[in-house]
């Protein structure tokens, strides 16, 4: 329920955590201060598919990682998620090297 004290004032409702490729149906009506109601309004929409892509994952460590640890972590994540090692990097720009990636596969 959204209570609007001033008529004609725009209100925004934010809903988080929608699922991809899902149809949502929303129903609502307005009620005046004297109790009269508007007709029921229905809104239906479908969220888009993101084809399973995640653009960013945050990992929090209790201590600062060394550069070598950052590179190894990016390689491990590339292997774990089966993605090209050049598509996984740290926020400060470290990537897995092809040499290290091939060693981890052995």
C-alpha positions, -999 to +999 in steps of 0.1 A: +000+000+000+013+034-009-001+064+010-001+096-009-008+127+013-007+152-016-029+143-046-011+143-079+023+135-063+042+108-081+054+079-060+080+053-068+080+017-056+112-003-061+111-041-062+144-059-061+155-095-069+133-102-099+142-135-116+153-136-153+128-150-178+098-147-155+063-133-160+050-111-132+014-099-127+007-069-105-028-057-095-037-025-078-063+002-072-065+036-057-085+045-026-095+081-017-095+095+018-132+089+020-129+053+010-140+052-026-119+030-048-109+031-085-113+001-107-087-027-104-058-022-127-037-051-139-001-049-152+017-079-166+054-079-177+081-104-183+117-099-173+143-105-200+167-134-201+203-126-194+214-159-209+230-169-177+257-142-178+271-126-146+291-095-152+306-092-118+311-112-086+325-097-055+347-117-032+358-103+002+390-115+018+401-107+054+437-099+043+451-082+012+459-107-016+493-107-033+494-102-070+503-139-075+472-149-054+450-126-074+462-142-107+458-177-094+423-169-081+413-155-115+426-187-132+407-209-107+375-190-113+379-193-151+384-230-147+355-234-122+330-216-144+345-229-177+350-195-193+379-181-213+406-171-189+409-137-207+373-129-196+381-132-158+400-104-141+404-087-107+390-053-101+425-039-104+431-055-138+449-087-131+441-116-155+451-153-156+480-159-179+478-186-206+509-203-191+494-205-156+460-216-170+476-245-189+496-255-158+464-256-137+447-279-162+474-306-158 
